[in-house]
Amino acid sequence: MHRAALLLLGCLAAWIPAAAVEDCADHAAYAPGRELLAELERIVAPEGVQEAYEVPVNGVRHWVHVRGQDRANPLLLFVHGGPASPVIPTLWQFQRPLEEYFTVVHYDQRGAGRTFRLNPPEAIDGTLRIQQYVDDAIALAEHLRQRYGKRKLVLAGHSWGTVVGMHAALQRPDLFHVYVGIGQVIHARTNERLSFEYGLARARAEGNAAAVAEMEAIAPYPGDAPLTRERIVTARKWAQHYGGLSAFRDNSRWFFHGALLSPDYDDADRCAIDAGSLFTLGRVLEEFLQVDFRGVREFPLPVVMFMGRHDYTTPSQPTEEWLRQVRAPYRHGEWFERSAHLVPWEEPGHALVALLQHVRPLAVAGEEGGANDGAGVGSVR
């Protein structure tokens, strides 16, 4: 399946890997840019950490990437979207300011990026189930606590990663100070409906007859008909064309080609992103479409949701509704008015400020042995 189609199938831009098909070729011309970025991003602070290594997790060799200016800072584990769309290749676009306040950990999930490259496909075939991804995240959190001498971690998930992250937080709240959902999935089928309705409304308003015809041909959506790849492609295509992935843009080339300048991935790694996405997609799609957290009324951790006002990839309305009714030690919803689905990339300054206001204090207090619910119930605004 062409990468453009993969983009349209996912719960994020992340159904498409971070680079385009042609990015598998030799791109020596980008080497000087990568070298400059590598030098700029080099952690030189004596108390800092900059590590990339592989670690066995539940029988699969996982690739882990850790950066921060001060080991004393809270440890933040980021669960990427997709599935199989690692964030490591585009960290250079947004992460450096976060590293002054957190030690940030990313990992390529089984079937994704460098982890896919490290393991023969038969080692993971048959294991790509949501619970397995959750078990991996929990095991990795345990490993990181021991390696870096922390009581707990901040857990953050983006898009598909919020499915993994929510389950991990619910199953092992003892491991985490706070959960941060970015482009949160609450109910997959509701997301499909809202995304479709947005795309159709915009197409009608703009007189896009071709788009209207395509979308009306699959209505009602999702309806009772099977949610095939073809129907999902058609539904997602126009919502993302009208800025539902990257606000006010009809494409997100800046994001998907960002890996070309990554100092952390070489050309073979970029090819592995594409291969891993193709390998993973069909194996997880059916289970993903059944995701439903609407019945979760008690959450055991402080919870903070980052919601893009223009997100019609994982629409924010269900997240806002869920957050208003859930009981949690602390809860806060942060709206990002200039973002769609790619909040950390689209509004990195706002994301940093929100983390400093609503997440880091809870993590610092918790790491020092204090209660992580001392701030009380937050707001949804």
C-alpha positions in Angstrom: 0.0 0.0 0.0 1.3 3.5 -0.9 2.4 5.6 2.0 -0.2 8.3 1.2 -2.8 5.6 1.9 -1.1 4.5 5.1 -1.4 8.1 6.4 -5.1 8.0 5.9 -5.7 4.7 7.8 -4.2 5.6 11.1 -5.3 7.1 14.3 -2.5 9.6 13.6 -0.4 10.8 10.9 1.4 7.9 12.3 -0.2 5.2 10.1 2.3 6.6 7.7 6.0 6.3 8.6 8.0 9.5 9.2 9.7 9.5 5.8 8.4 9.0 2.3 9.0 5.9 0.1 11.9 7.6 -1.8 13.6 8.3 1.5 15.0 4.7 1.4 17.5 5.8 -1.2 21.0 7.1 -0.6 20.7 10.7 0.7 24.3 11.7 1.2 23.4 15.3 0.3 21.7 15.6 3.7 24.8 14.5 5.6 26.1 18.0 6.3 22.7 19.1 7.8 22.6 16.0 9.9 26.1 16.6 11.2 25.1 20.2 12.2 22.0 18.9 14.0 24.0 16.2 15.8 26.5 18.8 17.1 23.7 21.2 18.1 21.9 18.4 20.0 25.0 16.9 21.7 24.4 16.9 25.4 27.6 18.5 26.9 26.3 19.2 30.5 28.3 17.0 32.9 25.1 16.0 34.7 23.3 15.2 31.5 22.5 12.0 29.7 22.5 11.1 26.0 22.2 7.4 25.3 20.8 5.2 22.5 20.9 1.4 23.1 19.0 -1.8 22.6 17.4 -3.7 25.4 15.5 -7.0 25.4 11.9 -6.5 26.3 9.6 -9.5 26.4 11.7 -11.4 23.9 12.1 -8.6 21.4 15.2 -6.3 21.1 13.9 -2.8 21.5 15.7 0.4 20.5 15.7 3.0 23.3 16.8 6.7 23.1 17.4 8.8 26.2 18.2 12.5 26.4 18.3 15.1 29.1 20.4 18.0 30.5 20.2 16.8 34.1 19.7 13.3 35.4 18.0 14.7 38.5 15.0 15.8 36.4 11.9 13.7 36.2 12.0 10.8 33.7 9.4 11.0 30.9 8.6 8.0 28.9 7.0 8.8 25.5 4.9 6.1 23.7 4.8 6.9 20.0 1.9 6.7 17.6 1.2 4.8 14.5 1.3 2.1 15.2 4.9 1.6 14.0 5.7 5.3 13.5 8.6 6.1 15.8 9.2 9.7 17.0 12.9 9.5 17.3 13.5 10.6 13.6 11.7 13.9 14.2 12.9 14.7 17.7 15.1 17.4 16.3 12.0 19.4 15.4 10.7 20.0 18.9 12.4 18.3 21.8 15.5 20.2 22.9 13.7 22.6 25.3 11.9 19.7 27.0 15.3 18.2 27.8 16.1 21.1 30.2 13.3 19.9 32.5 12.8 16.2 31.8 15.0 13.3 30.9 13.0 12.1 27.9 12.9 8.5 26.8 11.6 7.3 23.4 11.6 3.7 22.2 10.7 2.1 18.8 7.9 -0.3 19.6 7.9 -3.9 18.3 7.4 -3.7 14.6 8.6 -0.1 14.4 11.7 1.5 13.0 15.0 0.3 14.4 13.3 -2.2 16.6 11.8 -3.8 13.5 15.3 -3.8 11.9 16.8 -5.5 15.0 14.4 -8.4 14.9 13.5 -11.0 12.2 9.8 -10.5 11.3 9.0 -14.0 12.4 10.0 -13.0 16.0 7.2 -10.6 16.2 4.6 -12.0 13.8 1.7 -13.2 15.9 2.6 -10.9 18.9 1.2 -7.6 17.6 -1.7 -7.2 20.0 -2.6 -4.2 22.1 -1.9 -6.1 25.4 1.6 -7.1 24.2 2.4 -3.4 23.5 1.1 -2.6 26.9 3.3 -5.3 28.5 6.3 -4.0 26.6 5.7 -0.4 27.9 5.4 -1.7 31.5 8.5 -3.8 31.3 10.4 -0.9 29.8 9.2 1.4 32.5 10.5 -1.1 35.1 13.9 -1.2 33.3 14.1 2.6 33.2 13.3 3.1 36.9 16.2 0.8 37.8 18.7 2.1 35.2 18.1 5.8 36.2 17.3 5.3 39.9 13.8 6.8 39.8 10.8 5.9 41.9 8.3 6.5 39.1 8.1 8.0 35.6 5.9 10.5 33.7 4.0 8.5 31.1 3.0 10.2 27.8 1.3 8.8 24.8 0.6 10.2 21.4 -2.3 9.0 19.2 -1.9 5.2 18.9 0.5 5.5 21.8 -2.4 6.7 24.0 -4.1 3.4 23.7 -1.0 1.7 25.0 -0.4 4.4 27.6 -3.9 4.4 29.0 -3.9 0.7 29.5 -0.4 0.8 31.0 -1.5 3.5 33.5 -4.6 1.6 34.4 -2.8 -1.7 34.9 0.3 -0.4 36.7 -0.4 3.0 38.3 2.4 2.3 40.8 5.0 3.0 38.1 3.9 6.5 37.1 3.5 9.9 38.6 1.1 11.2 35.9 -0.3 10.2 32.6 -0.3 12.7 29.6 -2.5 11.9 26.6 -1.7 13.8 23.4 -4.3 13.2 20.6 -6.0 10.8 23.0 -8.1 7.9 21.6 -11.2 7.4 23.7 -13.5 5.6 21.3 -12.1 4.7 17.9 -15.5 4.5 16.1 -16.6 7.9 17.4 -13.3 9.3 16.1 -14.0 7.9 12.7 -17.5 9.4 12.6 -16.4 12.9 13.7 -13.4 12.9 11.3 -15.7 11.9 8.4 -18.3 14.5 9.3 -15.7 17.2 9.4 -14.2 16.3 6.1 -17.6 16.1 4.4 -18.7 19.4 5.8 -15.6 21.2 4.7 -15.8 19.7 1.2 -19.4 20.8 0.8 -18.6 24.3 2.1 -15.8 24.6 -0.4 -17.7 23.2 -3.3 -15.3 20.2 -3.7 -17.6 18.0 -5.8 -15.1 15.2 -6.2 -14.5 14.9 -2.4 -18.2 15.1 -1.7 -18.9 12.3 -4.2 -16.2 10.1 -2.7 -17.4 10.6 0.8 -21.1 10.3 0.1 -20.4 6.9 -1.6 -19.3 5.4 1.8 -22.0 7.1 3.9 -23.2 6.5 6.5 -19.8 6.2 8.0 -18.7 4.3 9.8 -22.2 2.8 9.9 -22.8 -0.9 10.1 -20.7 -1.8 7.0 -17.3 -3.4 7.7 -14.6 -0.8 8.3 -12.3 -1.8 5.4 -9.0 -0.1 4.6 -10.6 1.4 1.5 -13.5 3.0 3.5 -11.1 4.4 6.1 -8.8 5.8 3.4 -11.6 7.7 1.8 -12.9 9.0 5.1 -9.5 10.1 6.4 -8.2 11.5 3.2 -10.4 14.6 3.1 -10.4 15.4 6.9 -6.6 15.5 6.8 -6.6 17.4 3.5 -8.6 20.1 5.3 -6.1 20.5 8.2 -7.3 17.7 10.5 -3.8 16.3 10.8 -1.7 19.5 10.7 -3.7 22.7 11.4 -4.3 25.0 8.5 -2.3 22.8 6.1 -3.4 20.4 3.4 -0.4 18.2 3.8 2.3 17.5 6.5 5.4 17.0 4.3 7.5 18.9 6.9 6.7 16.1 9.3 6.9 13.0 7.1 10.2 14.0 5.5 11.7 15.1 8.8 13.6 11.9 9.1 15.8 12.9 6.2 17.6 15.4 8.6 17.6 13.1 11.6 21.1 12.5 13.1 19.6 9.4 14.8 18.5 7.4 11.8 20.4 6.4 8.7 18.9 5.4 5.3 18.5 1.8 6.3 16.6 2.9 9.4 14.3 5.0 7.4 13.5 2.1 5.2 12.8 0.0 8.3 10.1 2.6 9.3 8.3 2.0 6.0 8.7 -1.8 6.2 7.6 -1.9 9.8 4.5 0.1 9.1 3.5 -2.1 6.2 4.1 -5.2 8.4 2.1 -3.9 11.4 -0.9 -2.2 9.9 -3.1 -5.1 8.9 -2.2 -7.0 12.1 -3.5 -4.3 14.5 -6.2 -2.5 12.6 -9.2 -4.7 13.6 -8.3 -4.6 17.3 -7.6 -0.8 17.2 -11.1 -0.2 15.8 -12.6 -1.8 19.0 -10.8 0.6 21.4 -13.3 2.1 23.9 -12.3 3.9 27.1 -15.7 5.5 27.6 -16.5 3.2 30.5 -13.4 4.2 32.5 -14.9 6.5 35.2 -12.1 6.2 37.8 -8.5 6.9 36.8 -5.8 6.0 39.3 -3.3 8.7 38.4 -3.3 12.4 37.8 -4.2 12.8 34.1 -3.5 15.6 31.7 -4.8 15.8 28.2 -3.3 17.9 25.4 -6.1 18.5 22.8 -5.6 20.1 19.4 -8.5 22.4 18.6 -8.3 21.3 14.9 -7.6 17.7 15.4 -9.8 15.6 13.2 -7.4 12.6 13.2 -8.2 11.7 16.8 -10.9 14.4 17.4 -10.6 16.1 20.8 -14.4 16.3 21.6 -14.6 12.7 23.0 -11.5 13.4 25.1 -13.0 16.6 26.6 -16.2 14.8 27.4 -14.4 11.9 29.0 -12.1 14.2 31.1 -15.1 16.2 32.5 -16.7 13.1 34.0 -13.7 11.0 35.1 -12.7 10.9 38.7 -8.9 11.2 39.2 -6.4 12.6 41.8 -5.8 15.5 39.4 -7.2 16.2 35.9 -6.5 18.9 33.5 -7.3 19.5 29.8 -5.2 21.9 27.8 -6.5 23.2 24.5 -4.0 24.0 21.7 -5.7 26.5 19.5 -3.1 26.4 16.7 -2.8 22.7 16.5 -4.5 19.7 15.0 -3.0 16.2 15.7 0.7 17.0 16.0 0.6 19.1 19.1 4.3 18.8 20.2 5.5 19.7 16.7 2.9 22.4 16.0 3.0 24.2 19.4 6.2 23.2 21.1 6.4 26.3 23.3 2.8 25.9 24.6 3.4 22.1 25.1 6.5 22.9 27.2 4.7 25.5 29.3 1.8 23.1 29.9 4.1 20.3 31.0 5.9 22.7 33.4 2.6 24.0 34.9 0.6 20.7 35.2 3.0 17.8 35.0 6.5 18.5 36.3 5.4 19.7 39.8 3.5 16.4 40.3 6.5 14.4 39.2 8.9 16.3 41.4 6.7 16.0 44.4 6.1 12.3 43.8 9.8 11.6 43.3 10.6 13.3 46.6 8.1 11.0 48.2 5.1 13.4 48.4 1.6 12.7 47.3 1.1 13.2 43.6 -2.4 14.4 44.1 -1.7 17.4 46.2 -2.7 19.8 43.5 -6.3 18.7 43.6 -8.7 18.5 40.7 -7.6 20.6 37.8 -9.6 22.1 35.0 -10.7 21.5 31.4 -10.3 24.6 29.5 
